[in-house]
Amino acid sequence: MKLSRRDLLKGGLAAGLFLSAGQLLELTAMAADGLAAKRKNGKRILVIVQLNGGNDGLNMVAPIADPAYYKLRPSLAIPEEKALTLDAGFGLHPAMKELSSLYCDKKLAIVHGVGYPAPNRSHFRSVDIWQTAAPDKLEETGWLGRYLDGCSDRDELFPAVNLDSSMPKTLVGREIIVPTVPNLNDFRFKTESLSGIEREQVLSAFSDIYSSDKVKGPNARLLKQAGINAIKASDKLQGIASRYNSEVTYPPSAFGNSLKLIAQMITGGLPATIYGANLDGFDTHVNQARHQDNLLKDLSKTLNAFQTDLDQHKVADDVVVMVFSEFGRRAAENGGKGTDHGTAGPVLLLGNSIRGGTYGEAASLTKLDQGDLRYTTDFRSVYATLLSRWFGADSREVLGGRFENLRFV
């Protein structure tokens, strides 16, 4: 029976000796055949941060000059005197002091009213739409996965890196599979119980097995390459970790640890051009004020630490961060001092190469669609801008159409 590459990935490698099954599985894909071109802009890096659960954009970027905002949210609205003033009648949530400073430094761009046609309030479907850039059909690949298919070297171990425990569809392609590295301690050979000599013997034996010409069979080449790639990938990341040195203090949160790890990999010279991380907890149906305050504080402090870290290592000009959520919340607060699933919301873009300021038209609070905001900026315009103006790619090939560039980069 002919065994496909994905069949082998699902079963044949599950008994990997030292890497976990999932890690070895993902690394195996680097040996897969596929057509890929040389990367045009090797230094340019994009970090995607997803705010899971549906972040309330109206309180993150509050329309403090609009009386309708305070009428719709008598207990939840951010008081004008507490908001961190931006411009044109808007203010950042008071928990975002660090991002307010970056906005003043012209390193933060805010795109208003970002959404898509015929909005869907299901977390799963809306996440799928944002990750695939396909609001009108079911798509198997992600928008950045399709980009990577066309620009990543087939033998490259790290075309991109995912920091979350599960792979987002954003990074799923037909020719590449992106490795998941939730932390460096787990992304290595498991030899803690062995002595120094025993460890060297085991690693040497593992290397010999996967380099041997005696291993035959229809899938032998793929299996051997998987083992070799596992060794190389583990050694590469552990070397990066040992060289990382920073005076920056990140928040002691899961999100803080993720961004710190991304900083380690970027400053260590990992060739990946895309990194993905999540901040969970934004489904604020009840008691939103306290929950969102803590989440936005974590977001602001972590992104500021990340930016400072990159600046100190003199690589900040090469990195852009995009922050989005699968949808915003309803315009009016609910009876539980929270908000329910809504539609459009702001997208944040951060970095030295960003043209700071506000972009797009804010959604109207007096012309609602059955209580929901009407989107004013197609989310694919944000993607098209990053693809064409940051990566120098043909966004039409990735997105399947032409979308307006917003010039924030």
N, C-alpha and C positions, 0 to 999 in steps of 0.2 A: 504494500500500500504506500502510495506516495504521501509523504508527510510535508505539510505546508510549513512555512516559517512561523506562522502564528500558532499552529498546532504544537510545534516544537517549543515555542515560548510558553505556552500554557501548561505543558506537561513534562517535556523531556528534560528541562533544566531545573525542575522544582527541587531536586535533591542536591543543589549546589553545596559545596563543602563548607565554605567559610562565609560567603556573603549570604544574606537572607535570600529566600527564593525570589521575592519581589525585586530586590536590587539587581540580582544576577539576570533576572528576566529582562529588566529594562536595558541593561548594558548589552545584552545579546543583540538587540536591534541595531547596534552600531556596526555589526558585521553584515547586515542585510544589503543585498544589491539594490541599487536605486540610482536614478539619474539626478545629479546635483551639480550646480555651478559654483564657482568660487565666490566667496563673499566679497561684496564690493566695498563695504565699509566695516572693516574688521574691528575698529575701535568703538563703534557706536553701540551702546547698550541700552536696553529698555527693561525697566522693572515694572511689572504689573502687580498692583495691590488690589485685591477684591474685598470689598466690605460685605461680608455675607449676611444675608437676612433682610436686606432692603433698608438702606440708610435713609433717614429723614433729612433730605437735602434742604428743606425749608428752614430747619433749625440749624443746620450746619452753615449754610450761607443764607442768612436771614434777611428778608426784604423789610428792613426796619423803618423805611419811609412810607410804607404802604399801610394805610389804616385797615384794609381788608385782612391783612395778616393777623392783626390783633383781635379782629372780630371773629375770625375763624378759630383762633386758638386763645381763648381768654385765660387759660392757666398755663399753657405750654410755650407760648411765644417768648422769644428772648427779649427782655427789656432793652429798649434802645440805648439806655445809659450803660448797659453791661456788655453790649455787643462790641466787638473789635472792628472798628470802622474800616471799610474798604473804600468804595467810591460808588457813585450813582445810586445812593440810597440803600446800600447793602452793608452787612456786617458779619464777620465770622463769629461762630459760637465762642463764648468766653473761655472755653477749655482749650482753645487752639492758639494760645499766645505765641508759640514758636513758629507756627505757620503764618501767623499775622506778620511777624518780623520778616520772614522770607518773602512775603508778599510785598512788603515795603522795600525790600532789596531787589525787587523785580525778578525773583526766582520762582514765583508761584503764579500759575495761570489758572483761572476758573472759567470753565465753559458752562454757560447757563442752559437749563431746559433740555438736557440730553435725553433722548428716548428713541422710540421706533414706532412705525405705523402699527395700528391695531394692537395696542399693548396687552400683555398677558400678566395677570396677577399671581400666577403660579410660580413659586420659587424655582421649581425644576425647569419649567419651560422658559421662563425669562432668563435664567442663568444660561441655558442652552443657546438662546438667541444671542445674548451678548458674547458668548464664547465662540460661536460659529460665524457670527455676522450674517446670519440667515434668518430674518424674521418671518419669511413667508414659506419656509419649507424645513424639513428635517435634514440636517447635514451631518455627515460622518466625521468631518475634519474641522479643526479650529482655524480661525483666521491667521494666527501666528504659526500654526502647524503648516498651513499651506505656504506661507512665506518661507519657512525653514526648508520645506521640501525643495524649493527652487534655489536656495543659496547656501546650503550647508554641505561641507565636504563629507562624503559617505563614510570615511574612516575616522571622523572626528568623534572623540568620546563624549564631548559636552557641547552639542549645538545650542542647548539651552538647559536650564536647571529648574525643576519644580521643588518648592520647599514644603508644600502641603503634603499630608499623608496620602491623599488620593490625587490622581492625575486630572487636572482640569482639561476639558475638551479644547480649550484655547490652544494648547500645545500639542494636540494630536494631529499628526500628518499621515500621509500614505507611505512616505519613504523613510521617515525618521520616527524614532520613539525617544522621548526626552527622559533622562534619568531623574528619579526622585531622591533628594538628599535632605531628609528632615533634620538631621544633625550629623556632624562628622564622627561622633563616637560610634554610631551604628553603621556608618558607611566605611567599613574596614573589615579585614579578616579577623575572625573570631578565634584568637589564640591565647586568651588570657590565662587559661589553665596550664599552658605549656611553659617549660623553662626556656631560657634564651636559645640554647642549642637545639632543643626539640622544635621550637618555633621555626628556626632557620631551616631545619631538615624538612619540616612539613611544607613550608612555602616553596622550597626548592623542588620537592617532589611534585607539588601541584603545578609548578611552572614547566617541569619536564614532561608531565603527562600531556599538557595542552600544547606543547611545542613538538611533540613526537610525531614522526611520519608513520608510525606503526598503527595509529588509530585510523581505521578505515570505516567506510560506510557512506551512505548517501548524504547524511547530515553531519559528517565528521568535521568538515571545514568550518561549518557554522558553529558547532559546539566548541571546537578548539579556539576559534576567534573570540567566542564569548568569554572563555576562561582567561585568555591573554588580555582582553579588554578590561576584565574585572580587576586583574592585577594592576594594570596601568592606571585605571581610574582611582583605585584605592590609594596607590602610592602618590598619585598627583594631588589628591585632596589632603592627604595627611601631611604632605610636604608643605602645602599652602598653609595649613593650620599652624604648623610649627614656626613658620616665618612671620605670621601676622603679629603686629605690634601696634597698639593704639591706646591713646590716652582718653578716648571718648567713652563715656558711660552710657550704656543703653538701658532703657527701662527693663526691669526683671520680669518681663512678660513673654508669652510664647511669640507674640509678634515682634517684640524687641529682639529676641534670640534669632528669629528668622532673618531680620534685616541685618543683624550683626554678621550672620553667616554669609549673607550675600556680599556684604562689604569685604569679608575675608577673601571670598572667591574672586571678586573683582580686583581688589588691590594685590592679590597673589598672582594675577595674570592668567586666570582661567579663560579659555577662549570663548566661552558662552556669550552670546549677544542678547539673550533674553532670560529673565528670571521671573518666577511667579511666586507670590506669597498671599496669604489670606489673613484677615482680621475678622473673627466671628462675633456674633451676638447682637446684630442690628435689627432683629425682628421685634421691635419695641411696641407691642400691642398694649402693654400696661406699664405704668410707672416709668415712662420714657425718660423723663428729665435726668434721673440719677444714672440710669444705664447708659444713655448716650453720652452724658458728661464724662463718665469714666472711659468709654471707648474712644471718644474723640481726643481725650487727654493722652491716651496711649498712642493713638495715631500721630498726633502732633509732636510729642516728645521723641518718638521713635524716628519719624521722618527727619526731624531736625538733627538727631544724633547721627543718622545715616549720612545726611548731607555734610555735616561737619567732618565725619570720618573720611569721606571721599575727598573733601577739600584738603584736609591735612595730608592725605596721600597723593595729592595732585592728580587725581583722575576724575574729578567732579565734572569737568567739561565734557566727558565722554558718556555721561549717564543721564537719562531722563526717567522719571517715575510717573506712572499714570495710576490714579486712584479712582475706582468706580464701584458702583453697587448695582445689583440686578434690576432694581427699580427704586423709586422714591416712595413716599407715603401719601396718604390722602391729604387733601388740603386742610380739612378740619380735624381737630382732635376728637377722640372718642370718649365714651363715658368712663373709661379706665385710666384716664390721664396718660393716654398713649395715642398712637396713630396706627391705622390699618394700611394694608398693602395699597400702593398707589402706582404712579407711572413715572413721569420724568423727574430728573434730578441733576445736580451739578457733577461734573467730572473735574478732578484736580490734576494738574501737571506741574511737576517740580523739577528744577535743575538749573545749573548755570547756563545752559544753552536754551532755556525757555525764555520767551518774551513775556514777562510777567504782565498781569492785568486781567481784565474780564473780557470774555468773548461770547458772542451769541446774544440772543434776546431772552430776557427772563420770561418765564411762563406767567401768564396773567392769572391773578387770583380772583378776578371778577368775571372772567369768561371761562368757566370750568366745564368739563365734559362729565356730567353726572357726578360731580364732586372731585373729579381728578384733574390734574394739571394737563394741559395740552402741550405736547413736546414741541420745541421750537428748533432744536438742532438734532439732526439724524446722527445717531452714535457712530455710524460708518464714516461720517466726516472727520471725527476724531481719529479713527483708525487710518483713514486715507491720508491724513496729515502726517501721522507718524510713519507710515509706510513710505510715502513719497518724499517728504521733506527731512525726515530723520535718517531713514535707512536707504533712501535713493532707489526704492523699488517701484515697480509699476503697480500701483494700488488697484487698478482695474482688473488685473489678472488674479489678484488675491480676493477681491471683494465682489467680482462679477459685475462691476458697473462703475460709473464715474460719480464721485461725490466731492462736494466742495472742500477745498483746503482752507483751514482756519488761520494759518499763519502764526500760531503760537510758538512755532519753532523755526 
